[in-house]
Amino acid sequence: MHLTAIRLAGFKSFADNTTFPVDAPLTGIIGPNGCGKSNIIDAVRWVLGETAAKQLRGQAMTDVIFAGAANRRGAAQASVALHFDNSDGKAGGAFADYAELVIARKVQSDGQSQYSINGKRVRRRDIVELLQGTGVGARSYAVIEQGMISRIIEAKPEELRVFIEEAAGIALYKTRRKESEARMNEVRDHLTRHDDRLHQLGKQRDKLAQEAETAKTWRALQAQAQTASHQLQSWQYHQLHRQHEAAQEQYSRDRAALNDLFAHSGIDEAQIAALEEKLAAAKAAHHAAENAALQSAARLAALRRELESGRQNQQHLAQNARDQQTRLARLSQQHDEDHEQAQQHQAEIARLQAELAERAPALEAARLAAEQARAAADQQRHQLDAQREHRHHAENRHYSAAHRLNEARQQQERLEQRRASLQPAADTDDDALEAETLQTQYDTLAETLTALEDAQQQTAAELATAQARYDQQQAQTRAAHTRHAQQQAALDTLRRLQPAPQNQPPELAAAPQLLDHLHVVPAWQSAIGRYLGERLHAALGTEHWQTALAHGSAQLARGSVPAAWQAHIQSDADLHPWLGHLQPLAAHDADIRRDQLAPGVQYLTLDGSIISQNSIQPATRGDDQLARQNQIHALEAELQKSETALQNLEEAGAAAAEQLARLRDTHAAQQRQHQQTAQQQRELAHRLALVAQQQTHRAQLRAQQQRALETLAEDLAAARRQQQQAQEETDLAAAALAALPPVTALETAFRAAFQTYQDADHSWQQQQNDYRAAEAALEQHRAHLAAGDKQAQRLAAERLEAEETLAALQEQSEALALELEEKHLSHEALEETHQQHEQQRAQTARAVEEQAHHLHREQETLRERQHQRALAEERLNHHQEHLAQIQQQLQRITAELLADNREPLDMDDANPPDEAALTARIRSLKQQMEALGAVNLAAIADYDSADAEYRSLDDQCRDLRHTLELLEEAITKLDNETRSRLQDTLDIVNRHFASLFPLLFRGGEAELAWTEGDILEAGMTIAVRPPGKKVKNLSVLSGGEKALTALALVFALFRLNPAPFCLLDEVDAPLDDANVGRLSALLREMAGQPQFIVITHRKRTMQTCDQLIGVTMSEPGVSRLVAVQFGE
């Protein structure tokens, strides 16, 4: 069985479907650093069942999937397959007959991982069992990765022991021993539980034997007490029956007397009704008279108010007339004053018009003088501006020529300095090397950043899902809390409303109550609840019968429901004493006839009344305890479900919160790592841009320097010519400036002309202001005159209006005087009518008083008769209560008799039993029963059951002890075989180790040894002595010596138990050329069985290989193969 190929697809950097042909005895894998060679080691370990992501240089199992590159998208899954040639049939189990085995594993992006053998899906355990004992495994000595050589030398004794166990092939023994120990622990646990249960059953059985004997004695005493009690109860039943008949007769007599009182009360009520009608008629007449008097009084008061209002209006009109006359006098005076002011304004207007006519010619002359002075000043200013312009142009030409001369000189100096400082730039390769290094780092960071972004997106999606799940859980939990609180509040309210039994002893309070064991259909709940009343709280059972009698509490034995009530009631209580003498009457109404009822039978109606042919017992008042108790039971069940659901929701919410917090932490860590990586990438990109910019700038600078040197001479010659030309222009401009005349005389003439203009303009402005002031005064007087005209017109209108108003007021005053005279006459007539109405009201009031006196007398008579009726009703109720008490006592006695399934005995009044003797006999028997203490009546049956269980459990314990002995023998045998196999393996490995060590070291000694203790638990130590050295601790060895020692141990293990293949990842890195040569010779010697696959950078190792496979990464982030075959 040997390896023929390794196939990878989408695994880490191997994006494409890649196959490694490894059918040669010694295969070498070569390539530059970072091209993905070590990913082959990870792939082999992963397909063999590695489950720890950190062992594969990752954080999650999905990290093995190709994450993508610059020009490639990430893969959806990763898969690895190992192809084995099994033509020799060394593969065990169900696959021994297959000539080729393909062990494969793939993982999806969602984390789902699948194993398969020859395309058939299997478990990881199946692959481990298939390769068990071959030395091949995810962490076996057949796969030696980078750093593992040093870990072998530095391993702890218990870690080093694993390699010997793998070589010895004792994994099967360990598995069987572990299963036997688990089975033995399980049997011990069962035996311990059975022994404890057997011990408890033994004590219980002994105790039940004593209780069963006591129960037999108690039952004998109970039978005697029941016989005596039967006689006493029969005599009491006979006496109560006679008392019931007498009480029934007295009740009938009292009922007849009460009916007579009801009849007389009816007559009295009729007479009172007639008197009340007469009184109502008298009151109606009095009310009509009173209304007429009130109406006449109201009309009289209204007429008086109208007279008073008319007098006030008359006074008001007189005052208004006087006011209007005053107003007319005031308006006449105002008219005279306004006429005088209008004459004054007309005189002032005439004067201002004459003054304006005189001022107009002088104003025009001043204006013409100002315009002539301004024209002269403008002419002088134009001459001065022209002279200044000519001089300014000459100065500008001179300044420009001097400035160009200065610039030409400075340009010549700059060119000279540039020619002196211009030197060729030195070439260097430092920038190219730095750019290449930075580009490599940038590509690596880009791959890392892409992987981080994919992981971050996946975590973000998981976080969003977890957040939604958490929010949903929180909403459901809050709703469940609300429902639970509402149900609890409703249950507490119902429990508070439910009455509790009063004054019950602790023994009865702890016993089950009839209310909890009674289920009644809804239609009969009210009737049964009212009928039973406090008996609903009766204790079930007969354990505390004496206590119930002593405290007057109700107690009921267990049994069945009477046949007549079984369609309406379900209960395990014996209800015959309380319901056996009653029949349900669901169709009862107020009109039922007595002859429709069966003679001698009592009926319970739906409203709780008890009726028969001879009596009616009304229902007692009470609340609906049965319906409320059913609601309590239903709410308790719902509350239990709510609590369970709430607990489940809280647990799910806690799990969701924990998952959410974990995902948030992961997402935050990924963001921080992404930000750091992105920052590093940006810094590298900036540095790359700077380096590229420097390279471009330096290349351009070298070209520009050469061109500048070539043109610099031309620029200097042009600068000299420009300087000479600028000098000539400067001289000509200076001469032209000197030839211009001065501007002083022109400035003096302009200032004199301008002063003359200002004086003339000021005089004209002053005269113009005076003229405008006169015009404004004229307009003001004209406005006052117009306003006076309008005022005169308004006063005339107001005067006319006041005269008309005064005439109207005089007419209204005359009409009002006539109206007041008419109302005074009506007032005298209405006074006479009001006095007549008052007399009629007094007469009707006396009639009402007489009728009320007659009615009061009759009502007193009726109240006396009602008092007598109330006394009769009280007597009737007393007799009714007495009759009910007797009925209850009869029912109690009947229930007690029915509870014992007995009928009352026939009793003769001539030979009554001795009640005192019977009571003493019963008391004596009960004292004997109580002296026995608490009696377990079920002890006899319980003892038989416990004895049978004890015998069965004792047989099971004997079987478990026998099984435990067999397992201990099997474990001892496995331990002995394991010790022998481990020691034999160590001896053989030591021989190979001792022979290989001097071969690699050119001498020296090496040995493996057990630490102290049992071989099954002891660790492994390595003792070596290289040539010429005495080593006490392996840590003092050099790196090469450690590598050779570990390789000697690994090859010793291979010689003992050759694995199908061996992968070595750069194990020759710490060795010098001489040691590499010896290692290569040993590999060459051992190649073939097993196969060796070596990842190396050393030429000597490459030369030893039969086949070389090159791994490249021409496309960034994607690994590819290049294979070369070598002959002898």
Secondary structure, DSSP 4 states (H G I P E B T S, - for coil): -EEEEEEEESBTTB-S-EEEE--SSEEEEE--TTSSSHHHHHHHHHHTT---GGGGTSSSGGGGB---BTTBPPPSEEEEEEEEE-TT--S-GGGTT-SEEEEEEEEETTS-EEEEETTEEE-HHHHHHHTTTTT-STTSTTEE-TTHHHHHHT--HHHHHHHHHHHHT-HHHHHHHHHHHHHHHHHHHHHHHHHHHHHHHHHHHHHHHHHHHHHHHHHHHHHHHHHHHHHHHHHHHHHHHHHHHHHHHHHHHHHHHHHHHHHHHHHHHHHHHHHHHHHHHHHHHHHHHHHHHHHHHHHHHHHHHHHHHHHHHHHHHHHHHHHHHHHHHHHHHHHHHHHHHHHHHHHHHHHHHHHHHHHHHHHHHHHHHHHHHHHHHHHHHHHHHHHHHHHHHHHHHHHHHHHHHHHHHHHHHHHHHHHHH--PPPP-SHHHHHHHHHHHHHHHHHHHHHHHHHHHHHHHHHHHHHHHHHHHHHHHHHHHHHHHHHHHHHHHHHHHHS---SS--HHHHHS-BGGGGEEE-HHHHHHHHHHHGGGGGPEESSTTHHHHHHHT--EE-B----GGGTTTEEESB--HHHHTTEEEETT--TT--GGGSPTT-EEEETTS-EE-SS-EEPPPP---HHHHHHHHHHHHHHHHHHHHHHHHHHHHHHHHHHHHHHHHHHHHHHHHHHHHHHHHHHHHHHHHHHHHHHHHHHHHHHHHHHHHHHHHHHHHHHHHHHHHHHHHHHHHHHHHHHHSPPSHHHHHHHHHHHHHHHHHHHHHHHHHHHHHHHHHHHHHHHHHHHHHHHHHHHHHHHHHHHHHHHHHHHHHHHHHHHHHHHHHHHHHHHHHHHHHHHHHHHHHHHHHHHHHHHHHHHHHHHHHHHHHHHHHHHHHHHHHHHHHHHHHHHHHHHHHHHHTT--PPP--TTS---HHHHHHHHHHHHHHHHHT-S--TTHHHHHHHHHHHHHHHHHHHHHHHHHHHHHHHHHHHHHHHHHHHHHHHHHHHHHHHHHHHHHHHTS-EEEEEE-SS-TTT--EEEEEE-TT---S-GGGS-HHHHHHHHHHHHHHHHHHS--SEEEEESTTTT--HHHHHHHHHHHHHHTTSSEEEEE---HHHHHH-SEEEEEEEEETTEEEEEEEE---
